[in-house]
């Protein structure tokens, strides 16, 4: 734990909770290489563990050379991002990254704070507030928490979205007509990173007669620096299968934010976790000496979004995802595969069935770079 942070009476209890959680995580049997059968299905023991628990760790998916490219782009973004939530310049006084796009891509929090718990943000799904340790006296006023639509700023990130093994995984879980819904980076700086209070993702299908454990899709979470009990996501295994739960009641029963039986995501750099969006999950303020950077991307089954009323990226107002809307969002799969094929010419690219069937083709060039500006207005948020 970070010696500059004041935990008060919570320190010993948190350390014990982290140790016990790590032991549970390593005993679950939900980690190993990403493996498929000859016909493209996930190995049955992997799919069984994922469907039973709601998350799985695929080890060593992102090769070291690609991870280095992703880190270089991440550090460039950190150097060029706004200096705070109301800033339009970077730390050098230059126009900040994304300041010309016309919408907010950077999200901030108080150091070691809980910006969501007990608020109406994200449609009020974070009902239980997390413990907020006292940050160091020299901590900044605000810390970056997440960045969305990262392919605007990073071609390495865009290429990662076209990784053939990750797209093959999406097809194996969600069907060959799977659709993307959002990309972004979660950042929890050492000794400063804010918490994400316990919640379930997804807003749309809980009361649907067709609801099932895959209704709200999944996130893929490549890890740049690894993930620990102190800085990583925690899960309540199996809760993706039981419907919508009351986070406030869970916290009240636990007498705080340390939910019994919760298990942390333990990863090394280059590992990729798959996380069902319906599983109860959250993370504590990062009081450790280790920074976590998660390079997230997510996918839905097409049936979960086509002609469904979701909500708009900018306004959170209802919007119907008709066939044209969904097709437009799926262009990013084509661009990411094209960018990756250009950069890794010796790699066998993934073939996205809807594009193969429609005859749509994509190239990666300056015109394509202009074409993806503002692509996140088509995010499929359910």
KOLVOTI-742044 format. One record per residue (C-alpha): residue in one letter; x, y, z. Coordinates in steps of 0.001 Angstrom, whole numbers, plus 524288, in hexadecimal, padded with zeros to 5 digits. Each point is the difference from the previous one (the first is absolute). Example, Ala and Ser with C-alpha at 12.3 -4.5 7.8 and 13.67 -1.06 7.14 Angstrom:
% KOLVOTI-742044
A8300C7EE6C81E78
S8055A80D707FD6C
% end
This chain:
% KOLVOTI-742044
X800008000080000
X8042580DE47FD46
X806A9805D480BEF
X7FB9280DC37FC67
X7F1887FCEC80186
X7F8BA800AD80CE8
X7F6DF7F4528016F
X7FCA18022680E1E
X7FA117F4078067B
X7FCF47F9DE7F2BB
X80E057FC667FC9A
X801577F2C9806B3
X7F25F7FBAB7FBDF
X80273803B37F1D3
X80D057F8FA7FF95
X7F9AF7F39A8054F
X7F4B3801277F65B
X8099B801857F4B3
X807D87F4088043C
X7F3FE7F76B80157
X7FA6D804DB7F321
X80C9C7FD147F8CC
X7FFFB7F2268055C
X7F1FC7FE257FB35
X8035F8058D7F2A7
X80B5A7F6D27FDBF
X7F7CC7F42D80407
X7F4408027D7F71D
X805277F8BD7F411
X7FC7280AEE7F68F
X80D1D8037C7FA07
X808F77FAEA7F570
X8031D801B17F182
X7F57C803E17F641
X7FD027F3287F915
X7F63F7FC447F570
X7FB5F7F36F7F9DF
X8028B7FD3F7F1A8
X7F2998056F7FC66
X8025380CF180705
X7F8D87FD5680CA8
X805B08031E80D3D
X805667F413806C7
X7F4B07FAB8807ED
X806B48012080D3F
X802B580E787FD68
X7F1FE802D67FBE9
X7FABE7F83B80B7C
X8083F8079C809C2
X7FC6B80D177F9DD
X7F1817FCD67FFF2
X8009E7FB2880E01
X807C280B56805C2
X7FDDD80B6F7F6B1
X80E61802E57FD7F
X80C6C7F94C7FB2F
X80E5B803C57FEB2
X806D57FCBC7F32F
X80E8B8002280267
X80A0F805FF7F6E4
X7F6D2803B37F4DF
X8067280CFE7FC92
X80DFC7FDAB7FB7C
X80AE1808138065C
X803058079F7F390
X7F1C78040B7FE56
X7FEFF8031880E79
X80BA0809357FE87
X7F90E8071C7F4DB
X7F3C88013D8084A
X807EC8056F80B4C
X806A7809F97F73D
X7F2CF804F67FB49
X7FAAA8002180DE2
X80B5F80835804D8
X7FE28809457F485
X7F1A780191803A3
X803C2802D480E1D
X8096680A747FB5C
X7F5F6806A07F737
X7F3707FEC2807E1
X7F93680B85806BA
X805B88042380D07
X7F2BB7FEE58069D
X7F1677FECC7FDCA
X7FE6380E4C7FC12
X80C918012C7F837
X801BE800C47F14D
X80EEB7FFAA80060
X809F57F58C8035E
X80AFA80146809DF
X8086B806C17F5C4
X7F5A980A627FD3C
X7FC737FA367F2CA
X7F1ED7FD507FBC1
X7FC807F38A80728
X7FD8E7F3277F953
X7F1E87FF277FB83
X7FD1B80E6C80224
X7FC13801217F1A9
X7F6337F4D680042
X7F4E2807418066F
X7FC967F5F580A6C
X805FC7FB6080CA8
X808A27F3FE7FFB4
X806F78019A80D20
X7F9ED7FCD180D2F
X805808047E80CFF
X7FEA67FD6580E8C
X805518048B80CF9
X80C1E7F85880421
X7FBD57F363806C7
X7F1DE804957FF15
X7F3797F94C7FC14
X7F9F8808857F554
X7F47C7F6E67FD44
X7FB847F9F780CCF
X7F2FE80536804CB
X7FDEC808C77F429
X7F71A8000B7F422
X80B9C7FE9F7F6B6
X7FF007F4737F68E
X7F15F7FF728025F
X801D67FE3D80E9A
X805897F23E7FF7B
X80AAA8030A80A1C
X7F7778008480C21
X80A2C7FC4B80A3A
X80B168095E80348
X80DE97FAE280170
X809728034F80AEE
X8085A80BCF7FC31
X80DBA7FFDE805D2
X806DF80CD8802C7
X80934803517F4AE
X80DC180535801B5
X8010980E88802E4
X806938029F7F2F0
X7F5E17F8837F802
X7FA308075D7F467
X7F2648059C800B0
X7FB187F6C97F563
X805247F3577FA2E
X7FCA07FA007F2F5
X7F6D57F47380182
X7FCB37FBB77F240
X8010E803BA7F1B5
X7F5F87FBBB7F5F5
X801057FE647F139
X80EB37FE018011C
X801D67FC007F1A5
X7FEDF80E8E7FCFB
X80D81801B8805F8
X806D57F2EC7FED8
X801EA7F7AE7F400
X806127F58380893
X7F32B7FF8280765
X7F8347FF7A7F355
X8087F7F4C67FB4D
X7FDD77F8DF80CDB
X7F155800E67FD75
X802957F8307F39D
X807E57F570806FF
X7FBAE7F3487F968
X7FFD07F82F80C9D
X7F7B380A128071C
X7F64B800F07F4C6
X7FFA27F1387FEFA
X7FCA97FFCF80E7B
X7F511809E57FDD7
X7FA5C7F77B7F53C
X801067F3C480855
X7F8638061D80B40
X7F678809417F92E
X7FE787F9DD7F28C
X80659803647F30C
X7F78080C207FE71
X804E6805D880CF3
X800AD80ED2800CC
X809238094A80744
X7FA6A80A0780952
X80ACE8083B8063F
X80EAD80121801C8
X80792806D980AA6
X80AD17FFF580A16
X7FE777FF0C80EBA
X80B45805FE80798
X802AF7FE4480E6D
X80C92806F680354
X807CC7FB3080B9E
X7FBBE8065780CBC
X7F5B7808537F90C
X7F6BC7F7C97F7C8
X7F1998015780323
X7F6CC7F4D980315
X7F4E97FAD17F7A3
X7F4FA7FCB580960
X7F9667F2BC7FEF5
X7F6B27FEFA7F482
X7FAFD7F7FD7F491
X8016D805597F247
X7F48E800737F6DE
X7F3128072E800E9
X7F7157FADD7F56E
X7FCC57F191800B8
X7FE417FC9E80E5E
X7F12F7FEE07FEFA
X7FF8F7FA2F7F266
X7F9BE7F2867FE7E
X80BC37FCC67F771
X809E0803DB80A83
X80B4B7F68F801E5
X80DAB8003B805A5
X805A9805A97F35A
X7F5B280A8C7FDA2
X808B980BBD802FE
X80C5B7FAFF7F97C
X80DBB7FF8880569
X80C4A808118018D
X80D987FBEB7FBDF
X80A69805B7808D8
X80E187FF567FAFE
X80945803DD80AEC
X80B55809267FD33
X806DF7FEC280D27
X7F8A47F511806A8
X7F55F7FFB780A39
X800407FD1C80E95
X7F63F7FEF480B11
X8038780DE08040C
X7FE2A8069A7F2CE
X7F7A27F69E7F814
X7F1BB7FCC27FDBD
X7F9127F723809B8
X7F4A27F6EE7FCCC
X7F5217F8B2806CD
X8012E7F36D7F816
X7F38D7FAD97F9E3
X7F7B380C26801DC
X7FEBF802027F14C
X7F5E57F5147FFFE
X7F6BA804A780AAE
X7FA6C80C937FA7B
X800DD80DD08053C
X8049A800FF80E1D
X7FEC980AE280A06
X80DBD8053980296
X7FB5B8079680BDA
X7FAD57F3A680658
X80C907F8AB7FD09
X807DB80ABF80682
X7F6E7800A780BA6
X800CD7F15980214
X80EDF800A67FF32
X800A580B928093D
X80877807757F647
X806517FEA77F2BD
X8077C7F34480249
X7F60E7F67F7FA80
X8018E7F1F3804E0
X804847F6767F594
X8045E80A897F680
X80BDC7FC8F7F7CC
X80A18809067F9B3
X804ED7FF927F210
X80E507FBE9800B3
X8072F8022A7F320
X80D94801D87FA81
X80369809AC7F51E
X7FA867FB017F322
X7F5697F7B080650
X7F2138025B7FB58
X7F4197FDFF8089C
X7F2537FDA57FAEE
X7F5B4805778091F
X7F1617FE227FEC1
X7F9CC80D7380172
X7F5317FAB1808B8
X808F57FA9780A96
X800BA8085C80C5B
X80D16806D87FFB4
X8073C80BBF8054F
X80D708047080444
X805C58068A80BD8
X807B180C9E80053
X80DD87FCCB7FBBC
X807E5801E980C4B
X80AF17F75E7FAD8
X80CFB803537F99C
X7FBB47F9CB7F324
X7F902806E87F4E2
X7F5A87F8807F867
X7FCD18034C7F1D5
X7F52C7F7DC7F9EC
X7FE068012C7F145
X7F1B07FCAE7FEEA
X7F7427FC467F493
X7F2CE7F99780025
X7F6807F8317F7C1
X7F1817FCE57FFA7
X7F84F7F5437F95D
X7F97A8069D7F467
X7F2B37FB98804FD
X802268084980C2E
X800D180CB07F852
X7F8DA7FF127F305
X7F39C8085D8009A
X802228019480EA9
X7FE7480D06806EF
X80D088034380638
X8059480D13803DD
X8082180A5F7F93D
X80E87801CC80313
X7FF6D80EAE80245
X7F26B802858055B
X7FC317F3098065E
X7F2F3801C87F905
X7F9097F4417FA0A
X803B27FC1B7F22B
X7FB837F49A7F7A1
X80AF97F7A67FA8B
X7FA6D7FCAC7F2B7
X807557F7F07F5DB
X8069F80BE47FA03
X8049D804D880D59
X805A97F2AD80378
X806707FE557F2BB
X8068880D5480183
X805A17FC5880D48
X805487F3487FA84
X808678077D7F645
X80A008012E80AE5
X8022B7F1557FF5E
X803538016A7F19D
X8094580B5D8026C
X806BF7F93B80B56
X802467F39E7F803
X8052A808197F4A0
X8093B807BD808B5
X804F57F38E80642
X801D57F91B7F2E9
X8083C80B747FB62
X808857FFD980C35
X801097F134801A5
X800477FAFC7F1E9
X8047C7F24F803F2
X7F4697FDE080911
X7F3937F9497FB2D
X7F56280A5C80188
X7F2C77FD48805DE
X7F4AB7FF287F658
X7F3EA806D48053F
X7F4977F8997FA4B
X7F67280B747FE39
X80A0E8077A7F7F6
X803AC7F3FB7F827
X7F1BA7FD757FCE2
X7FCE580E247FC69
X80C5D801D07F7F3
X8042680BED807EA
X80E98802667FF8F
X80889808DF8082F
X80D73805F67FE74
X807E180789809ED
X804FE80D167FB00
X7FE5780E868025F
X7F21B7FFC37FAD1
X7FCBC7F545809C0
X8061E807E380AFE
X7F6DB80B1C7FC9D
X7F4757F6B77FEB8
X800F47FAE580DF8
X7FFBC80D7B80658
X7F44C80035808F0
X7FD407F1927FDD6
X7FBF47FE8980E4C
X7F3348070E7FD32
X7FBEC7F2907FAFC
X803827F8D780C8A
X7F61D7F56D8032A
X7FD388031580E28
X7F6107F71280655
% end
